[in-house]
Amino acid sequence: DVTLDKIDPLKMRPGMRVRGKVATRRVVQALVIPANAIELSAEGAVVFRKRGGRVERVAVEVGARSGSDVEIKSGLTEGDIVLRAKGASS
């Protein structure tokens, strides 16, 4: 159940439904990448970073997760280009 502070009777009527997201945690100044760019290996989480004309495998430490994004605590820096897993959607 949700209680609203303000109701617009012209747009809102009893029995109407709403779809939304609830933020349970917020991380300020986080480096995030798409969750489908991370692969799990025996050594832990890794990503494939494009640098110059090469692609390199990089171990990363992950933090908070949402449905589509993952916080990267170490292993990457802002501006790094990571590749998504094969067949992953945008």
Residue pairs with C-beta under 8 A, 6 or more apart in sequence:
25 64
27 63
27 64
27 71
30 63
30 64
30 71
30 72
31 71
31 72
31 76
31 77
31 78
32 69
32 70
32 71
32 72
33 47
33 69
33 70
33 72
33 76
33 82
34 68
34 69
34 70
34 82
34 84
34 88
35 65
35 66
35 67
35 68
35 69
35 70
36 84
36 85
36 88
36 89
37 47
37 48
37 82
37 83
37 84
37 85
37 88
38 45
38 46
38 47
38 60
38 62
38 70
39 45
39 46
39 47
39 48
39 85
40 46
43 59
44 59
44 61
45 59
45 60
45 61
45 62
46 57
46 58
46 59
46 60
47 57
47 58
47 60
47 75
47 76
47 82
47 83
48 55
48 56
48 57
48 58
48 82
48 83
49 55
49 56
49 58
49 76
49 80
49 81
49 82
49 83
50 81
50 82
50 83
51 80
51 81
55 83
58 75
58 76
59 75
60 72
60 73
60 74
60 75
60 76
61 72
61 73
61 74
61 75
62 70
62 71
62 72
62 73
63 70
63 71
63 72
63 73
64 70
64 71
65 71
76 82
